[in-house]
Amino acid sequence: MDAAILYSVSERVARITLNRPDARNALSDPMIEELLDAFARAGADDEVRVIVLTGAGDRAFCAGADLGGLGAKQVGGGSVASAGAIRESAPYRLFTAFPRLGKPIIARLGGHAVAGGLGLAAACDLVVAADDVTLGTPEVNVGLWPMMIMAIINRNVAPKQAFRLYYTGQRISAAEAREIGLVTEVVPRAELDARVDELAAVIAAKSPIGLRKGREAFFAVEGRPFDDQVAHLLGELVELAGTEDAREGITAFLEKRTPEFKGR
């Protein structure tokens, strides 16, 4: 049996591939566990500076939950789960892992992203999509609602646009998804890999510690009062300014050369 998750590293970029193309890369609990392991592996590898998440094939990036591979309680067929059980569940651990990845993550959409698959893409820091893919939250069509991924989508999309997705269950084009904030860039399919590689390379050339601390600070201040945000971020800036990478970056700028960041 082929692995449900493929993992490779090249040029300081870890590529993680959802590898169930015949099932439109739908997520089962075992697959989520493999995906979490891949995230942990990339996070622990000092050689990895950027993560690219994609799906095998060109039909779907991810079609969301594999309803045949998740427990009935997770898809509406059981009693209400306890708070402890929810926090131990694979879907909860997956979506809450993104802020703690420690490294930038780019979603490469070479196929459609719907339901939990849209949530998976939206949880990434950047999303690059082929111009012929579609995105949507079709849960309402089967009497459900995009409950958990709503927390992610609502970060990216204005309420009126979010409600349109939730209420209608209709798919939107990649271009429209970019307009409402779900997608970063849309490119012709033939240019998708080159653009993702280019973007990953640009980010991978930056200071690893600057990327990590900046990303952590972004999530740390989310939802906090403005004054608290400024105080926290000032403290983070002072700490970051004392790193070797910051000193190297400033020196390289003054010497008009490319900095050599070490992640320290």
VMD Tcl script that draws the C-alpha trace (Angstrom):
set ca {
  {0.00 0.00 0.00}
  {1.29 3.45 -0.91}
  {2.03 5.86 1.91}
  {-0.82 8.27 2.59}
  {1.68 11.10 3.10}
  {4.80 11.65 1.01}
  {7.71 13.64 2.43}
  {10.83 15.00 0.77}
  {13.34 17.81 1.33}
  {15.24 19.75 -1.31}
  {16.87 23.18 -1.32}
  {15.77 23.85 2.30}
  {12.13 23.20 1.41}
  {10.12 20.28 2.80}
  {7.38 19.08 0.46}
  {4.51 17.22 2.13}
  {2.04 15.55 -0.23}
  {-1.39 14.18 0.59}
  {-1.21 10.91 -1.33}
  {-4.68 9.45 -1.75}
  {-5.55 10.76 -5.23}
  {-8.16 8.05 -5.84}
  {-10.03 9.32 -2.75}
  {-9.43 12.96 -3.71}
  {-6.88 13.11 -0.88}
  {-9.63 12.95 1.74}
  {-8.40 12.93 5.33}
  {-8.83 9.86 7.52}
  {-7.61 9.70 11.11}
  {-4.55 7.56 10.22}
  {-3.68 9.98 7.42}
  {-3.95 12.94 9.80}
  {-1.56 11.19 12.18}
  {0.93 10.74 9.33}
  {0.50 14.39 8.38}
  {1.16 15.50 11.95}
  {4.29 13.34 11.99}
  {5.45 15.01 8.76}
  {4.87 18.45 10.25}
  {6.88 17.48 13.33}
  {9.67 16.09 11.15}
  {9.88 19.31 9.13}
  {9.75 21.43 12.26}
  {12.62 19.55 13.88}
  {14.90 19.63 10.81}
  {17.20 22.65 10.93}
  {17.82 22.30 7.20}
  {14.14 22.94 6.46}
  {13.15 26.59 6.28}
  {9.85 26.39 4.37}
  {7.11 23.77 4.09}
  {5.01 23.20 0.96}
  {1.77 21.27 1.42}
  {0.11 19.82 -1.67}
  {-2.09 16.99 -2.87}
  {-1.28 14.21 -5.32}
  {-2.97 14.36 -8.71}
  {-4.84 17.24 -10.30}
  {-8.40 16.41 -9.21}
  {-8.23 17.62 -5.63}
  {-5.85 19.24 -3.19}
  {-8.09 17.75 -0.50}
  {-11.79 16.92 -0.39}
  {-12.01 17.22 3.38}
  {-12.84 14.44 5.80}
  {-13.04 10.85 4.63}
  {-16.51 10.12 5.99}
  {-15.79 6.42 5.83}
  {-12.56 6.79 7.74}
  {-13.63 9.02 10.60}
  {-15.65 8.01 13.62}
  {-19.39 8.60 13.47}
  {-19.19 11.05 16.37}
  {-16.94 13.28 14.28}
  {-19.37 13.52 11.38}
  {-22.64 13.91 13.21}
  {-23.72 10.38 14.03}
  {-23.04 10.23 17.74}
  {-23.50 11.96 21.05}
  {-21.72 15.17 21.97}
  {-18.05 14.52 22.71}
  {-16.42 15.73 25.91}
  {-14.02 18.66 25.79}
  {-11.17 16.28 26.55}
  {-12.09 13.94 23.72}
  {-12.37 16.84 21.29}
  {-8.89 18.09 22.15}
  {-7.47 14.61 21.73}
  {-9.12 14.06 18.34}
  {-7.00 13.98 15.19}
  {-8.83 16.84 13.41}
  {-8.49 19.15 16.42}
  {-4.77 18.40 16.77}
  {-4.23 18.91 13.05}
  {-5.81 22.34 12.73}
  {-4.36 23.65 15.98}
  {-0.87 22.50 14.93}
  {-0.50 25.16 12.24}
  {0.29 28.15 14.51}
  {2.97 26.08 16.23}
  {4.73 24.77 13.11}
  {7.57 27.24 13.58}
  {8.14 27.59 9.83}
  {6.29 29.23 6.93}
  {3.91 26.90 5.11}
  {2.68 27.31 1.54}
  {-0.35 25.46 0.18}
  {0.03 24.43 -3.47}
  {-3.44 23.95 -4.94}
  {-3.23 21.86 -8.08}
  {-6.74 20.53 -7.47}
  {-9.98 21.51 -5.80}
  {-10.07 22.39 -2.08}
  {-13.45 21.79 -0.46}
  {-14.84 21.31 3.05}
  {-12.01 20.42 5.42}
  {-9.64 20.63 2.46}
  {-10.44 24.32 2.16}
  {-9.78 24.66 5.87}
  {-6.46 22.89 5.42}
  {-5.43 25.29 2.66}
  {-6.66 28.36 4.54}
  {-4.66 27.29 7.61}
  {-1.46 27.67 5.58}
  {0.34 31.01 5.57}
  {0.27 31.39 1.79}
  {-1.87 29.72 -0.86}
  {-0.86 29.46 -4.52}
  {-3.57 28.02 -6.77}
  {-3.83 26.92 -10.38}
  {-6.32 29.08 -12.23}
  {-8.73 26.21 -12.94}
  {-9.29 24.98 -9.38}
  {-12.35 25.70 -7.27}
  {-12.91 26.06 -3.53}
  {-15.97 25.71 -1.36}
  {-17.73 24.62 1.81}
  {-20.43 22.14 0.66}
  {-21.29 20.86 4.14}
  {-24.68 22.59 4.17}
  {-25.73 20.47 1.18}
  {-25.75 17.34 3.37}
  {-27.23 18.94 6.46}
  {-23.90 19.76 8.11}
  {-21.97 22.99 8.61}
  {-18.24 23.80 8.31}
  {-18.00 24.14 12.07}
  {-14.31 23.67 12.83}
  {-12.86 25.19 9.69}
  {-15.06 28.25 10.22}
  {-12.52 29.36 12.85}
  {-9.87 29.37 10.13}
  {-11.91 30.78 7.26}
  {-13.22 33.62 9.44}
  {-9.62 34.78 9.93}
  {-9.25 35.28 6.20}
  {-12.64 36.32 4.87}
  {-15.07 39.15 5.66}
  {-18.32 37.97 7.31}
  {-20.59 38.59 4.30}
  {-18.32 36.57 2.04}
  {-17.95 33.82 4.62}
  {-21.72 33.50 5.05}
  {-22.14 33.24 1.29}
  {-19.81 30.25 1.27}
  {-21.47 28.64 4.28}
  {-25.11 29.24 3.28}
  {-24.95 28.27 -0.38}
  {-22.39 25.47 -0.38}
  {-21.41 26.64 -3.85}
  {-17.86 26.52 -5.11}
  {-15.98 29.63 -6.16}
  {-13.11 30.01 -8.61}
  {-9.51 30.45 -7.56}
  {-9.64 34.03 -8.85}
  {-12.66 34.82 -6.68}
  {-11.03 33.10 -3.71}
  {-8.08 35.43 -4.16}
  {-10.38 38.45 -4.23}
  {-11.98 37.54 -0.89}
  {-8.73 36.61 0.82}
  {-8.60 32.80 0.75}
  {-5.86 32.55 -1.88}
  {-2.61 34.49 -2.16}
  {-1.84 34.01 -5.85}
  {-3.49 32.42 -8.89}
  {-1.33 31.27 -11.78}
  {-1.84 29.27 -14.98}
  {-1.62 25.55 -14.26}
  {1.54 25.22 -16.35}
  {3.26 27.78 -14.10}
  {2.09 26.44 -10.73}
  {5.15 24.43 -9.74}
  {7.60 27.07 -10.91}
  {5.80 29.79 -8.94}
  {5.57 27.71 -5.77}
  {9.27 26.83 -6.05}
  {10.16 30.47 -6.64}
  {8.14 31.69 -3.67}
  {9.55 28.97 -1.40}
  {13.09 29.84 -2.46}
  {12.59 33.54 -1.72}
  {11.33 32.75 1.79}
  {13.96 30.07 2.43}
  {16.69 32.67 1.85}
  {15.49 34.72 4.84}
  {16.67 34.37 8.43}
  {15.22 31.18 9.95}
  {15.06 32.71 13.41}
  {13.50 35.88 12.05}
  {10.84 33.85 10.24}
  {10.14 31.69 13.27}
  {9.93 34.48 15.83}
  {7.93 36.72 13.52}
  {5.44 33.95 12.78}
  {5.13 33.09 16.47}
  {4.53 36.75 17.31}
  {1.83 37.00 14.65}
  {-0.21 34.27 16.31}
  {0.69 35.34 19.87}
  {-0.95 38.76 19.52}
  {-4.03 37.60 17.64}
  {-7.18 38.85 19.32}
  {-5.36 40.78 22.05}
  {-6.00 44.50 22.79}
  {-3.93 46.85 20.65}
  {-1.83 48.16 23.54}
  {-0.97 44.61 24.58}
  {-0.03 43.76 21.00}
  {2.37 46.69 20.73}
  {4.00 45.89 24.09}
  {4.45 42.22 23.20}
  {5.80 42.96 19.73}
  {8.26 45.56 21.01}
  {9.68 43.00 23.41}
  {9.97 40.49 20.57}
  {11.72 43.06 18.38}
  {14.29 43.81 21.06}
  {14.98 40.10 21.49}
  {15.23 39.49 17.77}
  {17.56 42.45 17.26}
  {20.06 40.73 19.54}
  {20.39 37.61 17.40}
  {23.38 36.76 15.22}
  {21.15 36.73 12.15}
  {20.00 40.29 12.77}
  {23.57 41.48 13.19}
  {24.56 39.64 10.02}
  {21.62 41.06 8.11}
  {22.39 44.65 9.09}
  {26.11 44.20 8.38}
  {25.39 42.66 4.98}
  {23.05 45.53 4.14}
  {25.72 48.11 5.00}
  {28.34 46.15 3.06}
  {25.97 45.71 0.11}
  {26.21 41.92 0.02}
  {23.84 39.00 0.43}
  {23.51 37.96 4.08}
  {24.43 34.46 5.19}
  {21.87 33.55 7.79}
  {22.59 30.74 10.24}
  {19.38 30.67 12.25}
  {21.02 31.93 15.43}
}
mol new
graphics top color blue
foreach p $ca { graphics top sphere $p radius 0.5 }
foreach p [lrange $ca 0 end-1] q [lrange $ca 1 end] { graphics top cylinder $p $q radius 0.2 }
display resetview
